[in-house]
């Protein structure tokens, strides 16, 4: 229920809850960046070849994608607050496990657990964010997603700093886990206790829900999330190669592809809640994804480094608010919809770079990048069939 109290809406409980939920987003980004930044060391510790490392990463993604039926059940039984806290503790424990594991099978188990924990925290924190918007009548989801990027940056910087002092994974991951636990302890009091509370249902209703198929609305939201994350993830994986192999950029300019996309996405998410309040989520998603697809396509057609970077900027700007807005729409449909959307988003992140690589291998990297632009266009079409909730002031 919306709380119209100005005092609550502009400070006090609202601000405490906003900061606490932002802490969850930061937690997930920090935890992921911590172990991802040390993949070479993990590869050496478990004595993996390249194919085994790829399978390890795939298991992490599969664990997250396969977890969504479980997440929906846990959301109803535990509520988003308790699920978020439990998932965060699991992720901190997995981080310590990564620091000590030496066998490949044990590493695979830890990778799958990390995926499940990430899926649980992803759904729970987005449910908390949607509840915060609904309760206080203010848009904030895009800024919350920006803190995920901030957490990823913090994790990467910590990895660089610790690596200058010691190569020990145990020291690095123990320090990171301790920082995560401090962050979680600080966030815990401000989390919303009534967001997605456990619901008591008759046994017959629970049985019908268990076997219920996704609705059309859920599938459209899931498709929008899947194609959106395909575009977002593939840009990070293929932009540098495009600049090198197709645009013939100098070596020093190749990292600018990822930098431009990431910078525009973070900046856009900082301001996107104001745009959502003014124009509505539906218009932001439709026009933003159309801008992303058209801008990238025009940059590819023009050729050269500068047009490519301008196209990448359009992609970061246009896709920045897609994920937050679709999560809010899914949260309004209940835990099953939110879990399905999160699972399809993870699947998009997992399969996207590989699919774009397949297109690039068959037709060339320029066509692979064109496929990314097409994915953004599909998001715009899917958004026409999604009922977005009305947005309130930021």
Secondary structure, DSSP 8 states (H G I E B T S, - for coil): -----HHHHHSTHHHHHHHHHHHHHHHHHHHHHHHHTTHHHHHHHTT--HHHHHHHHHHHHHHHHHTHHHHHHHHHHHHHHHHHHHHHHHHHHHHHHHHH--SHHHHHHHHHHHHHHHHHHHHHHHHHHHHHHHHHT---HHHHHHHHHHHHHHHHHHHHHHHHH---HHHHHHHHHHHHHHHHHHHHTTS-TTTT------HHHHHHHHT----HHHHHHHHHHHHHHHHHHHHHHHHHHHHHHTS---GGGTTHHHHHHHHHHHHHHHHHHHHHHHH-HHHHHHHHHHHHHHHHHHHHHH-SHHHHHHHHHHHHHHHTTHHHHHHHHHHTT-HHHHHHHHHHHHHHHHHHHHHHHHHHHHH-HHHHHHHHHHHHHHHHHHHTT---------
